Amino acid sequence: GGGGGGGGPPTNETEEEQGLKYGAQHVIKLFVPVSLCMLVVVATINSISFYSSTDVYLLYTPFHELSPEPSVKLWNALANSLILMSVVVIMTILLIVLYKKRCYRIIHGWLILSSFMLLFIFTYLYLE
């Protein structure tokens, strides 16, 4: 025998089609939670007075853009963004080092503590 039936190996066309289908499913699976997270962030910023007041400053943004001069505002914004990016990079490196050293309990404790802190801080801010 040996006809041209469907029992042969998959062609490049079907592999490409499956790859596109697989990629699209993952994009959709990522799109929904990211969109919901963005919605919660926008709702939080619009509803909580803490984020709209200008008299409260965060620890990692020490430079305040109060000057009317654009160059000073630009320098302050760049300095604040570099400080924040440095904090993110340092914390990421710390997490990677803890993972490489197999300090899983410290990582679990850190994640649990930070999750509870965020939960209670946002609950307090919403109820305030």
MODELLER restraints for C-alpha pairs under 7 A, 6 or more apart:
rsr = mdl.restraints
at = mdl.atoms
rsr.add(forms.Gaussian(group=physical.xy_distance, feature=features.Distance(at['CA:45:A'], at['CA:51:A']), mean=5.81, stdev=0.5))
rsr.add(forms.Gaussian(group=physical.xy_distance, feature=features.Distance(at['CA:48:A'], at['CA:125:A']), mean=6.71, stdev=0.5))
rsr.add(forms.Gaussian(group=physical.xy_distance, feature=features.Distance(at['CA:48:A'], at['CA:126:A']), mean=6.39, stdev=0.5))
rsr.add(forms.Gaussian(group=physical.xy_distance, feature=features.Distance(at['CA:60:A'], at['CA:83:A']), mean=6.48, stdev=0.5))
rsr.add(forms.Gaussian(group=physical.xy_distance, feature=features.Distance(at['CA:60:A'], at['CA:84:A']), mean=6.18, stdev=0.5))
rsr.add(forms.Gaussian(group=physical.xy_distance, feature=features.Distance(at['CA:61:A'], at['CA:80:A']), mean=5.04, stdev=0.5))
rsr.add(forms.Gaussian(group=physical.xy_distance, feature=features.Distance(at['CA:62:A'], at['CA:80:A']), mean=6.90, stdev=0.5))
rsr.add(forms.Gaussian(group=physical.xy_distance, feature=features.Distance(at['CA:63:A'], at['CA:76:A']), mean=5.38, stdev=0.5))
rsr.add(forms.Gaussian(group=physical.xy_distance, feature=features.Distance(at['CA:63:A'], at['CA:80:A']), mean=6.28, stdev=0.5))
rsr.add(forms.Gaussian(group=physical.xy_distance, feature=features.Distance(at['CA:64:A'], at['CA:76:A']), mean=6.57, stdev=0.5))
rsr.add(forms.Gaussian(group=physical.xy_distance, feature=features.Distance(at['CA:65:A'], at['CA:73:A']), mean=5.15, stdev=0.5))
rsr.add(forms.Gaussian(group=physical.xy_distance, feature=features.Distance(at['CA:65:A'], at['CA:76:A']), mean=6.16, stdev=0.5))
rsr.add(forms.Gaussian(group=physical.xy_distance, feature=features.Distance(at['CA:67:A'], at['CA:73:A']), mean=6.51, stdev=0.5))
